[in-house]
């Protein structure tokens, strides 16, 4: 397997065209519900921009809200440190600051349920062919049939080509009340009870996950790159060759995505068949506008199906 597949893992923000840009925008935007199905709707290339609303404020205000929420978590951690150092007064002061930060957030967006406080990005990329992946899938199946689950686990662990955005969000419906409860316990001389309340509150932070399947991203970008050539009335031989190359790239990436199990088998098969149909419709000197229009909804559906269940 190692001879055929090269696994690269990177930590940090990764910009992958408009898909990851939209994901990053959602990562910093406060949301009302802890539902990955809603928070994972990264817009495809050319998608519309989200409108401002009480729960989706302008960028400058959104950044300020994020800063306040992050500061509240930091002050909670400061309070825990102070309790461990037997500095109850310092802990109370830290909790007062944390409560004040959250009051600012709630005052600006009173209907906000979850405030983002942290974002992490991890990318796993398989460099290999669909045939390479299918071979390993066969080895995994054989290992499972033989009852060798640990071998199957090892084989399958590298079978992913994706950027995963993890968004930690603070539940504003319960967190401020926990801070006040902890402060009251400190006033009553019950630091350990206060500590337990704060640790529980930190444990209620919601983590949403956005999965961006790289084969689907690359396939869609290849098709977008081919758009002008698909619609061009008089292509040169070089332009036609370039168009075929881009369609071939899109097909290969979709086959890789199918082999890796992104989306459903029927959704990926339909996308691959659509690329084949696109190639037939533009054979020779044929051209047409709007040929890529049906692909948008199909990529949207495949992306939704690629999200991991909670």
C-alpha positions as CSV (number, residue, x, y, z in Angstrom):
1,X,0.0,0.0,0.0
2,X,2.7,2.4,0.9
3,X,4.3,2.0,-2.5
4,X,1.1,3.2,-4.2
5,X,-0.3,5.8,-1.9
6,X,1.5,8.8,-0.4
7,X,-0.3,10.2,2.6
8,X,0.3,13.9,3.4
9,X,-1.1,15.5,6.6
10,X,-1.1,19.2,7.1
11,X,-2.3,21.3,10.0
12,X,-3.4,24.9,9.6
13,X,-5.8,26.9,7.4
14,X,-6.0,25.5,3.9
15,X,-7.6,27.5,1.1
16,X,-9.2,25.1,-1.5
17,X,-11.0,27.4,-3.9
18,X,-14.4,28.6,-3.1
19,X,-15.4,25.5,-1.2
20,X,-12.9,26.0,1.6
21,X,-13.4,29.7,1.5
22,X,-17.1,29.3,2.2
23,X,-16.3,26.7,4.9
24,X,-14.0,29.2,6.6
25,X,-16.6,31.9,6.4
26,X,-19.1,29.6,8.1
27,X,-16.5,28.6,10.7
28,X,-16.3,32.1,11.9
29,X,-20.0,32.8,11.6
30,X,-22.2,32.3,14.6
31,X,-25.0,29.7,14.0
32,X,-28.3,29.0,15.8
33,X,-28.1,25.2,15.8
34,X,-25.5,22.5,16.4
35,X,-26.4,20.7,13.2
36,X,-23.6,19.7,10.8
37,X,-26.1,19.4,8.0
38,X,-26.6,23.2,8.1
39,X,-23.1,24.2,9.0
40,X,-21.6,22.1,6.2
41,X,-23.2,23.8,3.3
42,X,-20.1,25.3,1.8
43,X,-21.0,27.1,-1.4
44,X,-19.7,25.7,-4.7
45,X,-17.7,28.0,-7.1
46,X,-19.9,30.8,-8.2
47,X,-22.4,30.4,-5.3
48,X,-24.3,33.3,-3.7
49,X,-23.0,35.0,-0.7
50,X,-24.9,34.8,2.6
51,X,-27.0,37.8,3.6
52,X,-26.5,39.6,6.9
53,X,-29.1,38.8,9.6
54,X,-29.3,38.9,13.4
55,X,-27.6,35.5,13.5
56,X,-25.3,36.1,10.6
57,X,-23.9,39.6,11.2
58,X,-21.5,41.6,9.0
59,X,-17.9,40.4,9.0
60,X,-16.5,43.1,11.3
61,X,-19.2,42.5,13.9
62,X,-18.9,38.8,13.6
63,X,-15.2,38.9,14.3
64,X,-15.9,41.0,17.4
65,X,-18.4,38.5,18.6
66,X,-16.0,35.7,18.1
67,X,-13.3,37.6,20.0
68,X,-15.7,38.2,23.0
69,X,-16.7,34.5,23.1
70,X,-13.1,33.3,22.9
71,X,-12.2,35.7,25.8
72,X,-15.1,34.3,27.9
73,X,-13.6,30.8,27.5
74,X,-10.2,32.1,28.3
75,X,-11.5,33.8,31.5
76,X,-13.2,30.5,32.5
77,X,-9.9,28.8,32.2
78,X,-8.3,31.6,34.3
79,X,-10.9,31.0,36.9
80,X,-10.1,27.3,37.1
81,X,-6.4,28.1,37.5
82,X,-7.1,30.6,40.3
83,X,-9.2,28.0,42.1
84,X,-6.4,25.5,41.9
85,X,-4.1,28.2,43.4
86,X,-6.6,28.9,46.2
87,X,-7.2,32.4,44.9
88,X,-11.0,32.5,45.0
89,X,-11.3,36.2,44.7
90,X,-9.2,36.1,41.5
91,X,-11.5,33.3,40.2
92,X,-14.6,35.4,40.9
93,X,-13.1,38.4,39.1
94,X,-12.3,36.2,36.1
95,X,-15.8,34.9,36.0
96,X,-17.2,38.4,36.2
97,X,-15.1,39.3,33.2
98,X,-16.3,36.1,31.3
99,X,-19.9,36.9,32.1
100,X,-19.4,40.5,30.8
101,X,-18.0,39.2,27.6
102,X,-21.0,36.9,27.0
103,X,-23.4,39.7,27.9
104,X,-21.9,41.7,25.1
105,X,-22.4,38.8,22.6
106,X,-26.0,38.3,23.7
107,X,-26.8,42.0,23.6
108,X,-25.6,42.2,20.0
109,X,-27.3,39.0,18.8
110,X,-30.0,38.0,21.4
111,X,-31.2,35.0,19.3
112,X,-27.7,33.5,19.0
113,X,-27.6,30.0,20.4
114,X,-24.0,29.0,19.6
115,X,-20.9,31.3,19.4
116,X,-17.8,30.0,17.7
117,X,-14.7,30.0,19.9
118,X,-12.1,27.9,18.0
119,X,-11.4,26.5,14.5
120,X,-9.0,23.8,13.5
121,X,-8.2,22.5,10.1
122,X,-6.7,19.1,9.2
123,X,-6.0,17.8,5.7
124,X,-5.4,14.2,4.7
125,X,-4.6,13.6,1.0
126,X,-4.2,10.3,-0.8
127,X,-2.1,10.6,-3.9
128,X,-2.9,7.5,-5.9
129,X,-5.3,6.2,-8.6
130,X,-8.8,4.8,-8.2
131,X,-7.3,1.4,-8.9
132,X,-4.9,1.7,-6.0
133,X,-7.7,2.5,-3.6
134,X,-9.9,-0.3,-5.0
135,X,-7.0,-2.7,-4.4
136,X,-6.8,-1.7,-0.8
137,X,-10.5,-2.0,-0.4
138,X,-10.2,-5.6,-1.6
139,X,-7.5,-6.2,1.0
140,X,-9.7,-4.6,3.7
141,X,-12.6,-6.9,2.7
142,X,-10.4,-9.9,2.8
143,X,-9.0,-9.0,6.2
144,X,-12.5,-8.5,7.7
145,X,-13.6,-11.9,6.2
146,X,-10.7,-13.5,8.0
147,X,-11.6,-11.8,11.2
148,X,-8.4,-9.7,11.2
149,X,-10.1,-6.5,12.2
150,X,-6.9,-4.8,13.4
151,X,-5.3,-5.3,10.0
152,X,-8.4,-4.0,8.3
153,X,-8.4,-1.0,10.7
154,X,-4.8,-0.2,9.8
155,X,-5.4,-0.6,6.0
156,X,-8.5,1.7,6.0
157,X,-7.0,4.4,8.3
158,X,-5.3,6.1,5.4
159,X,-8.2,5.9,3.0
160,X,-9.3,9.6,3.0
161,X,-8.7,12.6,0.8
162,X,-10.3,15.5,2.6
163,X,-10.0,18.7,4.5
164,X,-11.8,18.6,7.8
165,X,-12.8,21.9,9.5
166,X,-13.6,21.5,13.2
167,X,-15.6,24.4,14.7
168,X,-16.0,24.6,18.5
169,X,-19.0,26.6,19.6
170,X,-20.1,27.9,23.0
171,X,-23.8,27.2,24.0
172,X,-25.1,30.6,25.0
173,X,-28.3,29.2,26.4
174,X,-26.5,27.4,29.3
175,X,-22.9,28.7,29.6
176,X,-23.6,32.1,31.2
177,X,-25.8,30.5,33.8
178,X,-23.0,28.1,34.7
179,X,-20.6,31.0,35.2
180,X,-23.0,32.7,37.5
181,X,-23.6,29.4,39.4
182,X,-19.9,28.9,39.8
183,X,-19.4,32.5,41.1
184,X,-22.2,32.0,43.6
185,X,-20.5,28.8,44.9
186,X,-17.2,30.7,45.3
187,X,-18.9,33.4,47.3
188,X,-20.3,30.5,49.5
189,X,-16.8,29.2,50.0
190,X,-17.3,26.1,47.9
191,X,-14.4,26.3,45.4
192,X,-14.4,22.6,44.5
193,X,-18.1,22.6,43.7
194,X,-17.5,25.8,41.6
195,X,-14.6,24.0,39.8
196,X,-16.9,21.1,38.9
197,X,-19.5,23.4,37.5
198,X,-16.9,25.2,35.3
199,X,-15.4,21.9,34.0
200,X,-18.9,20.7,33.1
201,X,-19.6,23.9,31.3
202,X,-16.4,23.7,29.3
203,X,-17.5,20.1,28.4
204,X,-20.7,21.4,26.8
205,X,-18.8,23.2,24.0
206,X,-20.3,21.9,20.7
207,X,-18.0,20.8,17.9
208,X,-19.3,21.0,14.4
209,X,-17.4,19.3,11.6
210,X,-17.2,20.3,7.9
211,X,-15.8,17.6,5.6
212,X,-14.5,18.9,2.3
213,X,-13.8,15.9,0.0
214,X,-10.8,16.9,-2.1
215,X,-11.6,14.6,-5.1
216,X,-15.0,16.4,-5.5
217,X,-13.4,19.8,-5.1
218,X,-10.8,19.0,-7.8
219,X,-13.4,17.5,-10.1
220,X,-15.6,20.6,-9.9
221,X,-12.7,23.0,-10.3
222,X,-11.6,21.1,-13.4
223,X,-15.1,21.4,-14.9
224,X,-15.2,25.1,-14.1
225,X,-11.8,25.5,-15.8
226,X,-13.3,23.7,-18.9
227,X,-16.4,25.9,-19.0
228,X,-15.2,28.5,-21.4
229,X,-13.8,25.9,-23.8
230,X,-17.1,23.9,-23.6
231,X,-19.0,27.0,-24.7
232,X,-16.5,28.2,-27.3
233,X,-17.8,28.1,-30.8
234,X,-14.5,27.7,-32.6
235,X,-11.9,25.8,-30.6
236,X,-8.4,25.3,-31.8
237,X,-7.0,21.8,-31.7
238,X,-4.9,22.8,-28.7
239,X,-8.0,24.1,-26.9
240,X,-9.9,20.9,-27.6
241,X,-7.1,18.9,-26.3
242,X,-7.0,21.0,-23.1
243,X,-10.8,20.6,-22.7
244,X,-10.5,16.8,-23.0
245,X,-7.7,16.8,-20.5
246,X,-9.8,18.8,-18.0
247,X,-12.8,16.5,-18.5
248,X,-10.5,13.5,-18.0
249,X,-9.2,15.0,-14.7
250,X,-12.7,15.5,-13.5
251,X,-13.6,12.0,-14.3
252,X,-10.6,10.5,-12.6
253,X,-11.2,12.6,-9.5
254,X,-14.8,11.5,-9.3
255,X,-13.7,7.9,-9.7
256,X,-11.3,8.4,-6.9
257,X,-14.0,10.0,-4.7
258,X,-16.3,7.0,-5.5
259,X,-13.5,4.5,-4.6
260,X,-13.0,6.4,-1.3
261,X,-16.7,6.2,-0.5
262,X,-17.5,9.9,-0.6
263,X,-21.2,10.5,-1.2
264,X,-23.4,7.6,-2.2
265,X,-22.4,5.1,-4.9
266,X,-25.4,6.2,-7.1
267,X,-24.5,9.9,-6.7
268,X,-20.9,9.4,-7.7
269,X,-21.9,7.1,-10.6
270,X,-24.3,9.8,-11.8
271,X,-21.6,12.5,-11.7
272,X,-19.2,10.3,-13.6
273,X,-21.9,9.5,-16.2
274,X,-22.6,13.2,-16.5
275,X,-19.0,13.9,-17.4
276,X,-19.1,11.1,-20.0
277,X,-22.3,12.7,-21.4
278,X,-20.6,16.1,-21.4
279,X,-17.7,14.7,-23.4
280,X,-20.1,13.2,-26.0
281,X,-22.0,16.4,-26.4
282,X,-18.8,18.4,-27.1
283,X,-17.1,15.9,-29.3
284,X,-15.3,17.3,-32.3
285,X,-16.3,20.9,-32.7
286,X,-19.6,20.7,-30.9
287,X,-20.2,23.2,-28.2
288,X,-23.1,24.5,-26.1
289,X,-23.8,26.9,-23.2
290,X,-25.2,25.9,-19.9
291,X,-23.8,22.3,-20.1
292,X,-22.4,22.6,-16.6
293,X,-25.6,23.9,-15.0
294,X,-26.9,20.5,-13.9
295,X,-23.6,19.7,-12.1
296,X,-24.1,22.3,-9.4
297,X,-27.0,20.5,-7.6
298,X,-25.4,17.2,-8.1
299,X,-22.2,18.3,-6.4
300,X,-24.3,19.9,-3.6
301,X,-26.0,16.6,-3.0
302,X,-22.7,14.7,-3.1
303,X,-21.2,17.1,-0.6
304,X,-24.1,16.8,1.8
305,X,-23.9,13.0,1.6
306,X,-20.1,13.2,2.4
307,X,-20.6,14.7,5.8
308,X,-20.0,12.3,8.7
309,X,-23.1,11.4,10.8
310,X,-23.1,12.7,14.4
